[in-house]
Amino acid sequence: MIFRDQGAPLHYQLETILRRKILSGELEPDTRLPTQDELVDQYHVSRITVRQAVSALERDGLVYSMRGKGTFVLGKGHDIQFSRLTGSVSDLIARGIKIQTRVLGFSWTRVLPSITEHLGLSAETEVLHIERLRLARSRPLAYVVNYLPPDIGRKIRRKDLTTKPLLRILEDDLAIELTRADQKIEADIADTYLAQLLDIRVGDPLLKTERLTFGTGHNAIEYVLIWYRADRYFYTVRLDGRGSESESRPITADNTLGEQSC
């Protein structure tokens, strides 16, 4: 339903309605969207409003147009199961999905006491602070902020972060055994900074993950915060018959991607 008395522009309201129908599965893959005239009649909006809404969906990779045939919902690919902690970036690359990394920040700094506490360090300790932007098919997917203790951070080279996931560097290059990770997943919304980085609107939904990774001896190896575009990332959990978690796996699609390893 379009609410004309709301502050949000009509094209954004229509885009949100169609986006929700696509992501919920109400509009199935390869289904043709209603025509421009049908959307005008159904939602009582102008043609330019419809064009703006559909263009935004096409720009975000949710629909595609075929000359003379109409606009269609993009179909999904096959699931990828990630069985290792370091998982998905390498798997996405192996599937031919182009993953790019931009290193936005790489510095030694003092951080909030809560972060040093996570890492088992004194509050005055400087840690390696890394900021990166992950892109899939040249479009923003996630903003990643890592914190590493000095003994590990001193061995990390900035240039390596553009070619390999950090956890892979820790395992393969530094021979650090990663034993477990505690991860929390919650909803968030984009502020001005995140909206600009991820090419979304202020207030758009995000999926935020907070992870603390441990090595042998229960030593904290890395603390990381990741903000994913909610329209490009899904997280699923498989439960067994007793209701306990048996495995988890992100879902990847042609334009909706899962990424655990950053």
C-alpha positions as CSV (number, residue, x, y, z in Angstrom):
1,M,0.0,0.0,0.0
2,I,1.2,3.5,-0.9
3,F,0.9,6.0,1.9
4,R,0.9,9.5,0.5
5,D,0.9,11.2,3.8
6,Q,4.3,9.7,4.7
7,G,7.6,11.5,4.3
8,A,9.1,8.8,2.1
9,P,8.9,9.5,-1.7
10,L,6.4,7.4,-3.5
11,H,9.0,5.7,-5.7
12,Y,10.8,4.6,-2.6
13,Q,7.6,3.2,-1.1
14,L,6.8,1.3,-4.3
15,E,10.4,0.0,-4.5
16,T,10.2,-1.2,-0.9
17,I,6.9,-3.1,-1.6
18,L,8.3,-4.8,-4.7
19,R,11.6,-5.5,-3.0
20,R,9.8,-7.2,-0.1
21,K,7.8,-9.4,-2.5
22,I,11.0,-10.4,-4.3
23,L,13.0,-11.2,-1.1
24,S,10.2,-13.0,0.6
25,G,9.6,-15.3,-2.4
26,E,6.2,-14.0,-3.2
27,L,7.5,-13.0,-6.6
28,E,9.4,-16.2,-7.6
29,P,12.6,-16.2,-9.7
30,D,12.1,-15.6,-13.4
31,T,8.5,-14.3,-12.7
32,R,7.7,-11.3,-14.9
33,L,6.9,-8.1,-12.9
34,P,3.6,-6.4,-13.6
35,T,3.9,-4.1,-16.5
36,Q,4.3,-0.3,-16.0
37,D,0.6,0.3,-16.7
38,E,-0.4,-2.5,-14.3
39,L,1.7,-1.0,-11.5
40,V,0.3,2.5,-12.2
41,D,-3.3,1.1,-12.0
42,Q,-2.6,-1.1,-8.9
43,Y,-0.8,1.5,-6.8
44,H,-2.3,4.7,-8.3
45,V,1.1,6.3,-9.0
46,S,2.6,7.9,-12.0
47,R,4.7,6.2,-14.7
48,I,7.8,8.1,-13.6
49,T,7.3,6.8,-10.1
50,V,7.2,3.2,-11.5
51,R,10.3,3.7,-13.6
52,Q,12.2,5.0,-10.7
53,A,11.2,2.1,-8.4
54,V,12.0,-0.6,-11.0
55,S,15.3,1.1,-12.0
56,A,16.4,1.0,-8.4
57,L,15.6,-2.8,-8.2
58,E,17.5,-3.4,-11.4
59,R,20.5,-1.4,-10.2
60,D,20.5,-3.6,-7.0
61,G,20.5,-6.7,-9.1
62,L,17.0,-8.0,-8.1
63,V,15.4,-7.8,-11.5
64,Y,16.5,-7.7,-15.1
65,S,14.8,-6.4,-18.3
66,M,14.4,-8.1,-21.7
67,R,13.6,-5.9,-24.6
68,G,10.0,-6.5,-25.8
69,K,9.3,-9.1,-23.0
70,G,9.3,-7.1,-19.8
71,T,11.1,-7.1,-16.4
72,F,11.8,-10.3,-14.5
73,V,12.9,-11.4,-11.1
74,L,16.4,-12.8,-11.1
75,G,16.7,-16.5,-10.5
76,K,18.8,-18.0,-7.7
77,G,21.8,-20.3,-8.1
78,H,22.7,-23.3,-6.0
79,D,23.4,-23.2,-2.3
80,I,27.0,-23.4,-1.1
81,Q,27.8,-25.2,2.1
82,F,30.7,-23.9,4.2
83,S,32.1,-26.4,6.5
84,R,35.3,-24.5,7.6
85,L,35.6,-21.4,9.7
86,T,37.5,-19.7,6.9
87,G,35.0,-20.6,4.2
88,S,33.1,-18.5,1.9
89,V,35.3,-15.9,0.2
90,S,37.4,-18.6,-1.4
91,D,34.3,-20.6,-2.3
92,L,32.7,-17.6,-3.9
93,I,35.9,-17.0,-6.0
94,A,35.9,-20.7,-6.9
95,R,32.4,-20.3,-8.3
96,G,33.6,-17.5,-10.5
97,I,32.0,-14.7,-8.4
98,K,34.3,-11.7,-8.5
99,I,35.2,-10.6,-5.0
100,Q,37.1,-7.3,-4.5
101,T,38.5,-5.9,-1.3
102,R,39.3,-2.2,-0.6
103,V,41.4,-1.5,2.4
104,L,40.0,1.7,3.9
105,G,42.1,1.8,7.0
106,F,45.2,0.1,8.5
107,S,46.6,1.6,11.7
108,W,47.7,1.1,15.3
109,T,45.4,2.7,17.8
110,R,44.0,2.6,21.2
111,V,40.4,1.4,21.2
112,L,37.4,1.2,23.6
113,P,38.1,-0.9,26.7
114,S,35.4,-3.3,25.7
115,I,37.4,-4.3,22.6
116,T,40.7,-4.8,24.5
117,E,38.8,-6.8,27.0
118,H,37.5,-9.1,24.3
119,L,41.1,-9.6,23.2
120,G,42.4,-10.2,26.7
121,L,44.5,-7.1,26.7
122,S,45.0,-4.1,29.0
123,A,43.0,-1.0,28.2
124,E,46.2,1.0,27.2
125,T,47.3,-1.6,24.6
126,E,47.3,-0.4,21.0
127,V,45.8,-2.9,18.6
128,L,45.9,-3.2,14.8
129,H,42.7,-1.6,13.5
130,I,41.7,-2.6,9.9
131,E,38.7,-1.3,7.9
132,R,37.7,-2.9,4.6
133,L,34.9,-2.8,2.1
134,R,34.0,-6.1,0.4
135,L,32.5,-6.0,-3.1
136,A,30.9,-8.8,-5.1
137,R,30.5,-8.3,-8.8
138,S,31.8,-4.8,-8.2
139,R,28.9,-3.8,-5.9
140,P,29.3,-3.3,-2.2
141,L,28.4,-6.3,0.0
142,A,29.9,-5.7,3.5
143,Y,31.9,-3.3,5.6
144,V,34.4,-5.1,7.8
145,V,36.2,-3.8,10.9
146,N,38.9,-6.0,12.4
147,Y,40.9,-5.6,15.7
148,L,44.0,-7.8,16.3
149,P,46.4,-8.0,19.3
150,P,50.0,-6.7,18.8
151,D,51.7,-10.1,18.6
152,I,49.6,-11.0,15.6
153,G,49.0,-7.6,14.1
154,R,52.7,-7.0,13.6
155,K,52.8,-9.9,11.2
156,I,49.9,-8.7,9.0
157,R,50.8,-6.8,5.7
158,R,48.3,-4.4,4.3
159,K,48.9,-5.5,0.7
160,D,47.9,-9.1,1.5
161,L,44.4,-8.0,2.6
162,T,43.4,-7.2,-0.9
163,T,44.1,-10.7,-2.2
164,K,43.2,-13.1,0.7
165,P,40.7,-13.2,3.5
166,L,42.2,-12.3,6.9
167,L,41.4,-15.7,8.5
168,R,43.1,-17.4,5.6
169,I,46.2,-15.3,6.2
170,L,46.1,-16.2,9.9
171,E,45.8,-19.9,9.1
172,D,48.0,-20.3,6.0
173,D,50.6,-17.6,6.2
174,L,51.0,-17.3,10.0
175,A,50.3,-21.0,10.8
176,I,47.8,-20.1,13.6
177,E,45.3,-22.8,14.4
178,L,41.8,-21.4,14.7
179,T,39.9,-23.5,17.2
180,R,36.5,-21.8,17.5
181,A,34.6,-18.5,17.2
182,D,31.8,-16.9,19.1
183,Q,29.5,-15.0,16.8
184,K,26.4,-12.8,17.4
185,I,24.1,-11.8,14.6
186,E,21.6,-8.9,14.9
187,A,19.7,-6.4,12.9
188,D,21.0,-2.8,12.4
189,I,20.3,0.2,10.2
190,A,22.6,2.2,8.0
191,D,23.9,5.6,9.3
192,T,25.2,8.2,7.0
193,Y,28.7,6.7,6.9
194,L,27.6,3.1,6.2
195,A,25.0,4.2,3.7
196,Q,27.6,6.0,1.7
197,L,30.0,3.0,1.8
198,L,27.5,0.4,0.9
199,D,25.6,2.5,-1.6
200,I,22.3,2.3,0.2
201,R,20.0,4.8,1.9
202,V,20.3,6.1,5.5
203,G,18.0,3.9,7.6
204,D,18.1,0.9,5.2
205,P,18.3,-2.5,7.0
206,L,21.7,-4.1,7.7
207,L,22.7,-7.5,9.1
208,K,25.4,-7.0,11.7
209,T,27.7,-9.7,12.9
210,E,30.1,-9.6,15.8
211,R,32.7,-12.3,16.0
212,L,35.5,-13.2,18.4
213,T,37.9,-15.9,17.1
214,F,40.1,-18.0,19.3
215,G,43.2,-20.1,18.7
216,T,44.9,-22.8,20.8
217,G,45.1,-22.1,24.5
218,H,41.8,-20.2,24.4
219,N,43.7,-17.1,23.2
220,A,41.7,-14.4,21.4
221,I,43.1,-14.0,17.9
222,E,40.7,-11.5,16.3
223,Y,37.7,-9.4,17.1
224,V,35.6,-8.3,14.1
225,L,32.4,-6.4,13.3
226,I,30.8,-6.8,9.9
227,W,27.8,-4.9,8.4
228,Y,26.1,-6.7,5.5
229,R,23.7,-5.2,3.0
230,A,20.4,-7.0,4.0
231,D,19.3,-7.2,0.4
232,R,22.4,-9.1,-0.6
233,Y,23.0,-11.5,2.4
234,F,21.1,-14.3,4.0
235,Y,22.0,-16.5,6.9
236,T,20.3,-19.9,7.4
237,V,20.5,-22.4,10.2
238,R,19.6,-26.1,9.9
239,L,18.1,-27.7,13.0
240,D,17.9,-31.4,13.7
241,G,14.8,-33.2,15.1
242,R,15.6,-32.3,18.7
243,G,15.8,-28.6,17.9
244,S,19.5,-28.2,18.3
245,E,21.8,-26.6,15.7
246,S,23.4,-29.1,13.5
247,E,24.9,-26.8,10.8
248,S,24.7,-23.3,9.5
249,R,25.3,-22.1,6.0
250,P,24.9,-18.9,4.0
251,I,23.0,-19.0,0.8
252,T,24.5,-17.6,-2.4
253,A,22.6,-16.6,-5.5
254,D,23.4,-14.8,-8.7
255,N,22.9,-11.5,-6.9
256,T,22.4,-12.4,-3.3
257,L,25.6,-13.6,-1.6
258,G,26.6,-15.1,1.7
259,E,29.9,-14.4,3.3
260,Q,31.2,-15.7,6.6
261,S,34.9,-15.2,6.2
262,C,36.3,-11.7,6.3
